[in-house]
Amino acid sequence: MERPPSLVVFFLFFLQLQLQLFSQPSEDDQSALLAFKASISSDPSGTIASWNTSVPLCQWAGVTCTQQQQPSRVSALVLEHLSLAGTLSPSLANLTQLVTLRLSGYMLTGQIPSALGAIPSLALLDLSSNGLQGNVPAQLHTLSNLTHLNLSRNSLAGPIPSSLGTLNLLASLDLSSNNLTGQIPPQLGSLASLIRLQLSSNALQGAIPPSLGNLARLSTLDLSKNSLRGELPPQLGNLSSLVFFKVSNNMLSGPIPSSIYNLTALNDLVVYTNLLSGELPSDIGTSLPNLRVLSVYNNQLSGLVPDSLANASSLEEIDLSQNHFSGKIPSNFGMLKNLSWLALEDNQLEAREASDRDFIQSLTNCSLLDHLSLDMNNLTGNLPSSVGNLSKGLTWLSLWDNQLTGEIPPEIANLVNLNTLGLKGNQFSGKIPNSIGQLSNLEALILFGNQLSGGIPSSIGNLTRLNECYLNHNELQGEIPSSIGSCQNLNILDLSHNHLSGSIPKELLSLSSLSYYLSLSHNLLSGALPPEVGRLQSLSYLDLSFFF
C-alpha cells in the first residue's frame, strides 16, 4: 500500500528542519570568535577579516565544528603562520567544546589568559612562536584532557607551575625558548604519559630532579641552554625509551652516570658545554649500539677515545673537542659508513709514529665525511698523502696548531669540495703545491705560521670563491702573482712576515671585495705605491709597513 502523500511531505519537512537545527552553530561560539577577531590588530593575509555573520561560522577560515550535537560547536581553531598581531582574547575560554587550539607563528603579545583553563575538552594547546609575556597560568592544570601543550618561542617568565604535574594525559610539554626561571618542578616526574619534555633555552636553575627518571615513556628530554647545576642524576638511566637526550649549555658537573650508557635506544647523547668530568667507558659503542650523535665537546672529560665507537654503526657525528682526551686516534673509525662529522680538536691526542697516523687512511672509507677537525693536539710527522683520498664531499679540513712537518701533500687538491683548509701553526716546509688551485670551492685558506718557502703559486687565481687567505709568517719568496686579482671575493689577505719582493700588483689593489683586511708588511716589496691603493676606500685595515 502506498504511503499517503501528506506523510511524505511531513517527513521531508521534519528532516529539513532537523538538518537546519543540527547545522546551526552556537551563538556563544560565534561571539567568542568575533571577540577574538576584535583583539587582533594586524591581519596581513586577511584571513580573520573574512570572518563575519553573513558566512556560516563553521565555514570560517581555520574553524572546524563538530556535527555531533545541536547546535554545532567549534571543536578546533587552527591559524598558523599568518603574521597576526594583537592580544590573546580571554573570550576563547567560551569555546567550551574546543579540542584543538593552535595559534602558532604570530606576533601575539600580552599574557596567556588564565580563563583558558575553563575549556574542559581541550586536548591540544599550541601558542608557540608568538610574543606572549607574563607567567605560564597555573590554571592550565584544570585541562584534564590535555595531551599536547606547546608554549615555546615566546617571552614567558616566572616559574614553571608545579601543578602541571597533575596533567595525567600529557604526552608532550614544550616550554622552550622563553625566559622561565626557578627550578624544574619535581612534580613533572608524575607525568606518566609524557613522551616529549622540552625546556631548553630558558633561565632555569638548580639541579635536574631525580624524579624525571620516573617518566618511563619519555623519548625526548631537552634541558639545554639553561643554568642548571649539580650532577646528572643516575635515575635518568631508568628512561628505557629515551632516544634524544640533550642537556648542553648548562653548568652541570661530575661524571656522566654509568646508567646513561645502558639506554640502548639512545640515538643522540648531547651534553656539550658543561663541566662534566671522568672518562667515556671503553665499551660505549657496544652499550649504545643505536647512537647517532655523540657530542660532548667543551667539558673536562679525559682518558682515551674509545675504539668501540666503531661498533655503533649508525654514528653520524662524533664531537669530543675541547676536553682532555689523550692517547691515539682510533684507526677503526673507517667502519662508520655514515660518519659525516669528526671533531677531536683541543685535546692531548698524539701521533708519534707513522702507524699512529693510520687513522687518516681508515677515514678514507667514510664516504659521507663532511667535517674533520684535529686542531690543537700533539700530532707530529708528515701528513700522509692518503689525506687526498678522503671523502670528495669533505668541506672542512683543519689540522692547525700541531707539530706536523714535511711538505703539504699535493694530493690534497683531490678534495674538490673543500671550503676551509686550515694547516696553520705547524712546521710544514717546501712549496705551497701548485695543485691547490684545483680547490675551486675554497673560501678560507689558512696556512700561516709554518716554514713554507718558494713562491705563491699563480694557480691561486683559480680560487675565485676565496674570501680569506692567510699566508703570513712563512718564508715565501718571489713576487705576488698578478693572478690573485681573479679572486673576486677576497675580503681578507695577509701576506705579512715573508720574503716577498717586487712591486704590489695593481690587480690586487683593484679588488673591490677587499673591504676588511690587507697586510703586506715585513716583506721586501719595492717600487712606487700603485695609485690603485686609493680605490680601497672601504678597507678597515691596511698595513704596508717596511715597504721599500
Beta strands, then each sheet from edge to edge (+ up, - down):
strand 1: 40-42
strand 2: 63-66
strand 3: 73-78
strand 4: 85-87
strand 5: 100-102
strand 6: 107-109
strand 7: 124-126
strand 8: 148-150
strand 9: 157-158
strand 10: 172-174
strand 11: 179-180
strand 12: 196-198
strand 13: 205-206
strand 14: 220-222
strand 15: 227-231
strand 16: 244-246
strand 17: 251-255
strand 18: 268-270
strand 19: 275-279
strand 20: 293-295
strand 21: 300-304
strand 22: 317-319
strand 23: 324-328
strand 24: 341-343
strand 25: 348-351
strand 26: 371-373
strand 27: 378-382
strand 28: 396-398
strand 29: 403-406
strand 30: 420-422
strand 31: 427-431
strand 32: 444-446
strand 33: 451-454
strand 34: 468-470
strand 35: 475-478
strand 36: 492-494
strand 37: 499-502
strand 38: 517-519
strand 39: 524-525
strand 40: 541-543
sheet 1: 1+ 4- 6-
sheet 2: 2+ 3- 5- 7- 8- 10- 12- 14- 16- 18- 20- 22- 24- 26- 28- 30- 32- 34- 36- 38- 40-
sheet 3: 9+ 11+
sheet 4: 13+ 15+ 17+ 19+ 21+ 23+ 25+ 27+ 29+ 31+ 33+ 35+ 37+ 39+
end
